[in-house]
């Protein structure tokens, strides 16, 4: 597998997300999926000059493996906008089986009924188990099933990808 350059992929994501927002007849709000997607949404919000703050949404309360994983120590959901009637663009770093997205959509609907929900991701690694596809994707990568692909962020905000053995 070739090395994925997260910063270069972000540089492609930025105009693609701007295009989605510009093509929308109504205002679009960003919600990043913890944790990598939240970092991306925060940066997109700033780089696109969008008003307010991007939301952060967690999948932990709606996961289908909650009994095995328990409550994640990552950030919990904070949506600084009214979900009812909103056009929400979910942002994530890596799309794999679609199960995290299913949980996130359930979490989003706990806060209200959005007018629309779309998805932008940096990397799609295939392996879908649910019929979920991104509206925007900057790269596709083949990663062995026994490995995880995760976005990392250093103290300066620089993004990179880490491939590690999957945690049991």
C-alpha positions in Angstrom: 0.0 0.0 0.0 1.3 3.4 -0.9 1.8 6.0 1.9 -1.2 8.3 2.3 -0.4 12.0 2.7 -3.1 13.3 5.0 -2.2 17.0 4.4 -2.3 16.5 0.6 -5.7 14.8 0.9 -7.0 17.6 3.1 -5.9 20.1 0.3 -8.2 18.1 -2.0 -11.0 17.9 0.6 -11.2 21.6 1.1 -12.3 22.6 -2.4 -14.6 19.6 -2.7 -16.4 20.6 0.5 -16.5 24.2 -0.6 -18.2 23.0 -3.8 -20.8 21.1 -1.9 -21.6 24.1 0.3 -21.7 26.5 -2.6 -24.0 24.2 -4.6 -26.5 24.1 -1.7 -29.5 26.4 -1.8 -29.6 26.5 2.0 -26.8 27.0 4.6 -24.8 23.9 5.4 -23.5 23.0 8.9 -20.5 20.8 9.5 -20.3 18.0 12.1 -17.1 16.0 12.5 -17.1 12.5 13.7 -14.8 12.0 16.7 -11.9 12.2 16.7 -10.3 12.5 13.2 -13.5 13.8 11.6 -13.9 16.4 14.3 -10.3 17.7 13.7 -11.1 17.9 9.9 -14.5 19.7 10.5 -12.8 22.2 12.9 -10.2 23.0 10.3 -12.7 23.1 7.4 -14.9 25.5 9.4 -11.9 27.8 9.9 -10.4 27.5 6.4 -13.7 28.1 4.7 -14.5 31.1 6.9 -17.9 29.6 8.0 -19.7 31.3 10.8 -19.9 29.7 14.3 -18.3 26.4 15.2 -18.4 23.0 13.6 -20.2 20.3 15.6 -18.7 17.2 17.0 -20.6 14.0 16.9 -19.8 10.7 18.6 -20.9 7.2 17.7 -20.3 5.7 21.1 -23.9 5.7 22.4 -25.3 4.0 19.3 -22.6 1.4 18.4 -23.7 -2.1 17.7 -20.6 -3.3 19.6 -21.2 -1.2 22.7 -21.2 -4.3 25.0 -17.7 -5.1 23.9 -16.3 -1.6 23.6 -18.1 0.3 26.3 -18.2 4.1 26.3 -15.3 5.6 24.4 -13.1 8.2 26.2 -13.2 10.4 23.1 -15.2 13.6 22.9 -18.9 13.4 23.2 -21.5 15.0 20.9 -21.7 18.8 20.9 -23.8 20.3 18.2 -23.8 24.1 18.4 -26.6 24.5 15.9 -30.3 23.4 15.7 -30.4 20.0 13.9 -34.1 20.4 13.0 -34.3 21.4 9.3 -30.5 21.7 9.0 -28.5 20.6 6.0 -25.7 18.6 7.8 -22.4 17.6 6.2 -20.8 14.9 8.3 -17.0 14.8 8.1 -14.9 11.7 8.8 -11.3 10.7 8.3 -11.8 7.0 7.2 -14.9 5.2 5.9 -14.8 1.5 6.3 -17.7 -0.8 7.1 -20.3 2.0 7.5 -21.2 0.9 11.1 -19.8 4.0 12.7 -21.8 6.2 10.2 -25.0 4.3 11.1 -24.4 5.0 14.8 -23.6 8.6 14.1 -26.8 9.1 12.1 -28.8 7.6 15.0 -27.0 10.0 17.3 -27.8 13.0 15.0 -31.5 12.1 14.9 -31.5 12.1 18.7 -30.9 15.9 18.4 -33.6 16.5 15.8 -34.6 15.9 12.2 -32.2 17.4 9.7 -33.4 18.4 6.2 -30.5 16.5 4.7 -27.3 14.6 5.7 -24.3 14.2 3.4 -20.9 12.7 4.0 -17.3 13.8 3.1 -14.3 11.6 4.0 -10.6 11.7 3.4 -10.2 8.0 2.7 -12.6 5.2 1.8 -11.0 1.9 2.5 -13.9 -0.2 1.1 -15.2 -3.2 3.1 -18.7 -1.8 3.4 -21.1 -3.9 5.5 -23.9 -1.3 5.2 -25.2 0.7 2.1 -23.4 3.9 3.0 -21.4 5.9 0.5 -19.7 9.3 0.7 -20.7 12.3 -1.3 -17.0 13.4 -1.3 -14.0 11.2 -1.0 -10.4 12.2 -1.7 -8.8 8.7 -1.8 -9.4 5.0 -1.8 -7.0 2.7 0.0 -6.7 -1.0 0.3 -5.8 -1.7 3.9 -5.7 -5.3 5.2 -8.7 -6.3 7.4 -6.4 -6.9 10.4 -5.1 -3.3 10.3 -6.6 0.0 11.3 -6.1 3.2 9.4 -6.3 6.2 11.7 -5.8 9.9 11.4 -3.3 11.4 13.8 -2.7 15.1 14.6 0.4 16.5 16.2 0.7 19.5 18.5 1.0 21.9 15.6 -2.2 20.5 13.9 -0.3 18.6 11.2 -2.3 15.6 10.0 -0.9 12.2 9.2 -2.1 8.6 8.9 -1.1 5.7 11.0 -1.6 2.0 10.1 -1.6 -0.3 13.1 -2.7 -3.8 13.9 -6.4 -3.8 14.7 -7.2 -3.8 18.4 -9.1 -6.9 19.6 
